[in-house]
């Protein structure tokens, strides 16, 4: 999937098995969602890609001793189902001309890769120069471990993705005695911080080390990937997409998730009517006969309901949101559908913040339940 992977593009999503028909030929396929927002589709019998995967030139970085492959494999079909590179100026915040102008100034402090290429190598960032190489879809973009879902009747994959997981990737020589690795994540001239994986050091018996004070010469790292407290990228921040595997095209794409409070309540946007922006998270989903069901990955307080999140149902046909129910915390595990006594249920795991994890099950009132075999 990636040559010499230096971007954290591990294949974190479960594979999807699908029997499809392409140009009249039946294919037993396997489809893999990804952090790059590419859906890689292979013939699971022969191992060959269903559609060509082209080797395209990749830019080189400037880190001494690093090796850079000349090309990276880019699928020709299906198209990326969420943003996986930054298109300037089109993808930058545009709520107002002033915000767009600030974003254009901020982005000058970063190395932006070529159009259509999601692989932009890390650079030797400097606090008084370029701060990093812009990448989307490695640390916080595309689809992560929750993966997607499949409709075997319509031969369609449904997948949710973070659409604004932008970062500036830079490496720096570590402080003396820290590591024998020549370069680690950081920016020269900024305070050095240890970059640890999710949950690292959180165990009760994990040794705790107080952070060392930065040297007097260090300059605080500016947060230039936000503009006045708003993401530098314009909405949607998160999307739900439908991809037809017979044709290899995207049928529809819609925002998923309530507008974050930090956006809705930002004073710069006071008086503006901001449509639903979606949320830059990766959550799982369940596909039923007529619906795609998934929850918000962040809690919000938009008014009209308690602070919490929503479990949403979308039409498989066009992505229209056809219903939503309140959940007291963000979705933290993929929803499931099951039947007991001829009645269909949807159950979802929620947790986060000070809310302990729990499963919450939903069902229609008995007066609205369809006969067995005619579930939603």
N, C-alpha and C positions, 0 to 999 in steps of 0.2 A: 504493500500500500504506500510505503514511504521509503525512499532511499536515505540511508544514514540519518535516522530520526533524531533530530536535536531539538524538537519542538514540543515534546510531551504529547505526541499524537498516537498514544496507545489505543488499541482497539478495545474499548471499554464496554461496548454494547453487545448484547446477545445477538447471534445470527438469526435470521428469519428464513425458514424453509418455505418455498413457494413453488407450486406447479403452474407455469405460465405458458402462454402461446405467443410467440414472436414471429411475425411474417408467416403465419400458418404452420409453424413448427412447434410442437410441444416440447417444453424444456423443464426439466426438474432443476430448479434454481435455488441458490442461496443468496440472500441479500444482507448486507452489513451496513447499518447506519454508522456514522463516525463523527468525531469532533470537528472534522473538516466540513461537515454537512454534505459530504458526498455519500450517496447510497451506492456502494459497490455491489454489483450483481454478477454472479458467476454461475455457470452450468455446474451443478454439484456432482455430475457424473464424470465430466471431462476435466473440470477445473479451469476451463477457459472462460474469459469474460463474455457475457452475453452481447455487449456492445464494446467497440474498441476502446482501449485505454491508451492514450497517447503520451509519449515522453515529450515534455515541453521544457524549454530552457529555464533554469532557475538562477536567480542572482547569487553572487558570491558574497561572503562576509569578509571581515577584516581581522579576524582573531588569529594571531600567529600560532602555527602548529595545527590548526584545525583543517580538516579536509572537507571539501564541498562537492557533492555530486553535480555533474553538469546539467542533469535533467531530473524532473519528478514526474511520476505517472498521474495523469489527469483524466478521469472518465469523460467520454464524450456524451454519454447518457447514463442515467438521468441527470438533469442539471442540478447544481447545488440547491438544496432546499432551504438554506438560510445563508446569510452573508458569511463568506470565509476569507475575504480580503477587503481592504479599505479603498473605496473609490472616492477620490477627492476631486471636486467638493461635494459630489452628490450625496454621500453617506453621512456628511457632517450635520450637526444640529442646525435646524432652520426654523425654530419657532419664531424668531425675529431676525431681521438683517443684522442687528448688533451681535446676537449670539453666534451667527454664522461667521461674522468677521473675526470674533475672538477665537473661534475654533480654527479658522485658517491660520491665525498667528500661532496658536499653540502647536498645531501639527507640524509647523516648520522645524520644531525641535526634535523631530523623529525622522528616521529613515522609513519611507513608505515604499513598499514593493510594487512591481509592475502589475497592471490590470490582469485579472484572471489567475494570478499565481498566489495560492495561500501559504507558500513557504518562503518566508523572509528571514534569512539567517540572523542570529544575534550579532550585535556589534560590541566594540569596546566603548561603551557609553562614557561620557564625561559631563560633569555637572555644569560646565561652562560651554558645552557644545551639544552634539546630538545625544539625547538621553536613552535612545533605544531603537530597535527595529519594530515597526508596527506589525502585530500578528493578531488574527481573529480565529478563534476555534481551536486553540491549544489548551490553555489553562481553564478557560471558562466559556467556550463557545460551542456551537453545534450540539450534538447529542452525546450524552455521557452514559453512565451505566444503566439508566432506565430503559434505553433502547426505544423501539417502536412496536407497532402492531400490524397485523395483516388481515385483510378480508379475502378469504379463499374464493368467494363467489364473484367479487368484482375484480380480483387480481390486483388489489391496490394496497400499498403500504401507507400507513398513517404514522407520522413521526413528529414529535415536538422538538424544538431546538432553541437554544439561546442565540439571539440574533445581534448581540452587541457586546460579546465577550472580548473586548479589545485590551491589548497590553503592549507595552514597550519593552522588548527583550534585550537585555544588556548583560555583559559579563565583565568581571574585574579581577585583578589579582587579589587573593585573600590576604588578610593580615598575617604577619609572621607567626608561625606555629599553629595556625588554624587548620591547614590541610596541605597535603602534598599534591593536590590537584592544582594545576597551573592557573586555571580561571574558574570562578564561581559566579553565581548571579549577583549583580550589583552594578553600581555606577561610580566611576572614579571621581573622588572629591566629595561624595555624599557619605553620610554615616553608614558604616557597614552593618548589615543585619543578616542574621542566619535565616535562610529560606528552608522551612521544614514542610514536610508533607502534611495532608489533612489528618488531624488527630494526634500528630506526633507529640510525645511528651505529656499527653493528657491523662495517662493512667495515674492512679492514686500513688503508686510507688515510684513514679518517674522522677529522676533527679531534677531539681529546679535550679536554674542558674540565672542570677540577676544580670540584666543586660549591662554591658560595659559602656561607660560614657563615651560619646564620640570624641575624636581628637578636636582640638581647638580650631584646626584648619578646615574641618568638615562643614559643608553647607547643606542645609535642609533640602531634601528632595522635593521639588515642586510637583503638585498634582495637576499636570497639564492635560490629562485625559478626561477632565471634567471642565465645564464652563459654568461659572456662577453656581456651582453645586449641582449641575445637571450633567448627564452623560454626554460626552463629546459627539457620540453618534446619535443620529435621529431615530425615532421610532420606526417600525416596531422593534421593541427590545427582545421580544420572544415571539415565536410563531408556531403554528400547527400547519403541517403540509400533508397533502395527499398526492401520492406518486403512483401512476399506473404502470405496472410492470410488463404488460403486453406491448405498450408503445414506448416506454422509457421516458415519459414526460410528466411534468407536474400539473395535476388537474386543478388544484387550488392551494392557496396559502393565505392564512388569516392570522391576525394577532391573537396571542393567548396570554391571559392573565390580566388582572386589574392594574390600572395605572398606579405605580408605586407612590406612596405618600410623599416621598422626597421630591417627586416631580409635580404631583398635583398641588402641593402646598408651597412650592417654591415661590417667593415673592416676585421674582422676575416674570412669572407667568400669571400674576394676579389679573383677574378679569378676562382671561382667555379661556375659550372652550376647547379643552384638550381631549381628542378622541382616545379611546382605550389604546394604551401604548403596548400592552403586553409586558411580560417580565423576563429578564435575561437569566433564565434558569433552565434546567433540564429535568423534566418530570416524565414519569411513565403514563401509559394510557391503556384502556381496554376498548376493543372494537366489538360492538354488538351487531345485530342484524341491520339496524338502521342508524346507529349513532356511534360517535367516538367520544369517550368520556375520560376526562382528566381534570385534575385540580390545580389551583394556583400554587406556585412554589414559594410565595411570600405572603405575609399577612399585611392587610391594609385596613384603613378606616375611612372609606369614602363618604360615610354618612348614609343614613337610611337602614343601617344594620350594625350589629356590634363589630368591634375590631376582630378580624379573623380573615378567612379566605373563602373561596367558592369552589365547589365541585361542579364543573361545567359539562354540558352535553352539546355536541355539535352534529349537524346533519352530515352524514357521509357523502351526500350528493354534492353539496356546494360549500360546506364549511360554515354555514350559518349557525350561530349559537341559538339553540331552541329551548334551553332551560338551564337553570343553575340552582344549587342548594347550598346553604351556609355550612361551612365546617369551621370549628373553633381555632384551628391552627393550620399551618401549611401542609400540603400533601408531602409525605416523606417516604411513601412506598407506593408502588403501582397499584391501581384499583383492579379488582377482580369481579366477575359476574358468576353467580351460581343460582341454582334453583332448589327449593325445598317445598315439597307438597304442591308442586305445580306453580309456585310463586317465585318470580325472579327477584334477586337481590343484587345490589352493587355494594361492595365493601372496599374501604380505602383506609390506609394507615396515615395518621396525622401526628405531628409533633413539632417541637421547635421552641426556642426561648425558654420561658418558664412553664411551658405546657408539656406535661408528660405524654409519652407516646401512647396511642390507643388505636384500636380499629373501630370504625363507625360504619354501620350497614344501613342502607336505604332501600325502601321498596315503595311501590305505588299503593295507594289505598285499595282495599279489596274491590271497591266499586269500579276501579279503573283497570283492574288486572285483566289482561287478555287470556283467552283459553290457552292451555298448554300447547307449545309448539308455535305460538305466534308472539314470542317475546320481542322486546325492543332491540 
